[in-house]
Amino acid sequence: MPVSMDEVCEFARTLPGINEGIVRGNTKFRIKRIVWLALDKDGSTMGFAFPKYLREALVHSDPTKFSLPGKGDMRYHWVHVDLAAIDADEMRELVEDAWAFCAPEKAVDEYRRTVSGSGASVR
């Protein structure tokens, strides 16, 4: 079953130390000043923090699901996913991993302790 923008936002709001805002109609989640998750206006695409050196492999693994950011955003640790192509479990994994990529290590460690045994894929 495809994931909705509301489901993404609901899960992202459960992660510690985040701020949410709307920028030019797009929903963005930040840790301090770093945007780690963004949803486009129509809720069809989610951009998320992801290591630069792995993103081409991710996109090539399933180009119908994942895509590179626009040329102007290639300097950032960023990749896109089509929300209609993922289920709730994959969404949670992508969101959690993007958050962990940008969150302070202490926060990630504490979060990991609170979800231990849940199969979380944090850092």
C-alpha positions in Angstrom: 0.0 0.0 0.0 1.5 3.4 -1.0 2.5 5.8 1.7 0.8 9.2 2.2 2.4 12.5 3.0 0.4 12.5 6.3 1.9 9.2 7.3 5.5 10.5 6.6 4.8 13.6 8.6 3.2 11.7 11.5 6.2 9.4 11.8 8.8 12.2 11.3 7.3 14.1 14.2 8.0 11.3 16.6 11.8 11.7 16.1 13.6 13.8 18.7 15.1 17.3 18.1 13.2 18.1 14.9 11.5 21.2 13.6 8.9 21.2 10.9 8.0 24.1 8.6 6.5 25.0 5.2 8.9 26.6 2.7 7.3 27.6 -0.7 4.6 25.1 -0.1 6.9 22.2 0.6 7.0 20.6 4.0 10.5 20.5 5.5 11.9 18.8 8.6 15.1 20.2 10.1 17.5 19.4 12.9 18.7 22.9 13.8 19.4 24.4 10.4 19.9 21.2 8.4 17.0 20.0 6.3 17.0 16.2 6.6 13.5 15.5 5.1 11.2 17.3 2.6 7.9 16.6 0.9 6.9 18.3 -2.3 3.6 20.3 -2.4 1.6 17.5 -3.9 2.9 14.9 -1.5 4.1 12.5 -4.2 7.9 12.8 -3.6 10.0 12.7 -0.5 13.5 14.1 -0.4 15.8 12.8 2.3 19.3 13.0 3.6 21.5 10.3 2.3 25.3 9.8 1.9 26.5 11.3 -1.4 28.8 8.4 -2.1 26.0 5.8 -1.9 23.2 7.7 -3.7 24.0 6.6 -7.3 24.0 3.0 -6.2 20.6 3.5 -4.5 19.1 5.1 -7.5 20.5 2.4 -9.8 19.1 -0.3 -7.5 15.6 0.8 -8.3 15.3 3.8 -10.7 11.5 3.5 -10.7 11.5 4.3 -6.9 14.5 6.5 -6.3 15.9 9.5 -8.2 18.8 12.0 -7.8 18.1 15.6 -6.8 18.1 18.4 -9.4 21.4 19.6 -10.6 21.4 22.5 -8.1 21.0 20.2 -5.2 23.7 17.6 -6.1 26.1 19.3 -3.7 23.9 18.1 -0.8 23.6 14.7 0.8 20.2 14.2 -0.8 18.1 11.7 -2.8 14.3 11.5 -3.7 11.8 8.6 -3.5 8.4 8.3 -5.1 6.0 7.7 -2.1 3.7 5.6 -4.3 6.5 3.1 -4.7 7.2 2.4 -1.0 5.3 0.9 1.8 5.0 2.1 5.4 8.0 -0.1 6.7 10.3 1.2 4.0 9.2 4.8 4.6 9.9 4.5 8.3 13.4 3.0 7.6 14.2 5.8 5.1 13.0 8.5 7.4 14.7 7.1 10.5 18.0 6.6 8.6 17.8 10.2 7.2 17.2 11.6 10.7 20.1 9.5 12.1 22.4 10.7 9.3 21.9 14.4 10.5 21.1 14.1 14.2 23.7 14.4 16.9 25.2 11.1 17.8 24.1 11.3 21.4 20.4 11.7 20.3 20.8 8.8 17.9 22.2 6.6 20.6 19.5 7.5 23.1 16.8 6.9 20.5 18.4 3.6 19.6 18.2 2.6 23.3 14.5 3.5 23.4 13.6 1.4 20.3 16.0 -1.5 20.9 14.4 -4.7 20.0 12.0 -3.0 17.5 14.2 -3.7 14.5 15.0 -0.1 14.0 17.7 0.6 11.4 19.2 3.6 13.0 22.9 4.3 12.2 
